[in-house]
Amino acid sequence: MDIMNTPQQNNSGFSKLDDDILSIIFTMIFVSSDFRKCHKIISEINKQFYRIVLNIIPILPQINFYNINFIKNNKTKKLTKILKKTKNITTLELKGININSNSFFRLLFLENYTKLTTFCFKNSFVYFDTELTKEWYPMYHNFLTFLRTTPLVELNVSHIEIGNTQNEIDIIGGILLAITDALKEIEFITLTTLILGNNNIGYNGAIAISEAVKINKTLTLLDLRCCNIGYDGAIAIAEAVKKNKTLTLLDLRDCNIGYRGAKAIAEALKTNTRIQIITT
């Protein structure tokens, strides 16, 4: 039996047809003389599939969106419609997507994130809508509200691309300030894992993180790899490490900390023996 021409089973248990079979099916459809009829059939299948998806959404604990363009308003409306139907979602992952800034932050205001423990926004491009978002404060306010109202345990906001230096400073700065302010609110923050890798937070970002880490009592893992904090930023982080009682892993790879930064980190490890710091 030729296994390449038989349905395959994926992890979800659904049949996955081989590309050769799909090619044959599409050939059968598009060589038909009655194109309008074929188009109608395909449209009805899509509608039925969409209804099925909307019925399944409420019971899903995890939703992943990978490599999708949400910049157009009609697509962001569909995304919002889908997420509004969730009731038991604990994990939301947005990876490799394109989205405008205002649509992204509107998503954070959905009221049904009462069980959300993992939020990942990674390797994505944010289109900055200058008509609606003109400064960093909306990003700060929206993200802080999101962090305060969800029982997050893991937050991954890494490798965000903006396309404009000033807008990148505004968006990343607003998000970072919200995160650091939330980490200081130790009475209700539940975050244990924070991943900020591949964001150019620089020295000022490192200062903000260090002040939060000094106070926070929940974080166990902090990933700052490729954040260009420099040796002064590393010195600030080192001071925070001396006072923090919960961190067990800190990633500072490719952060340009230099000799002085590495020396400060080494000194901090003499005081805090519970933590492992990765620098190379």
Buried (B, 14 or more C-beta within 10 A) or exposed (E): EEEEEEEEEEEEEEEEBBEEBEEEEEEEBEEEEEEEEBEEEEEEEEEEEEEEEEEEBEEBEEBEBEEBEBBEEEBBEEBBEBBEBBEEBBBBBBBEBBBBBBBBBBBBEBEBBEBBBBBBBBBBBBBBBEEEBEEBEBBBEBBBBBBBBBBBBBBBBBBBEBEEEEBBBBBBBBBBBBBBBBBEBEEEBEBBBBBBBBBBBBBBBBBBBBBBBBBBEBBBBBBBBBBBBBBBBBBBBBBBBBEBEBBEBBBBBBBBBEEEBBBBBEBBBEEBEEBEBEBE
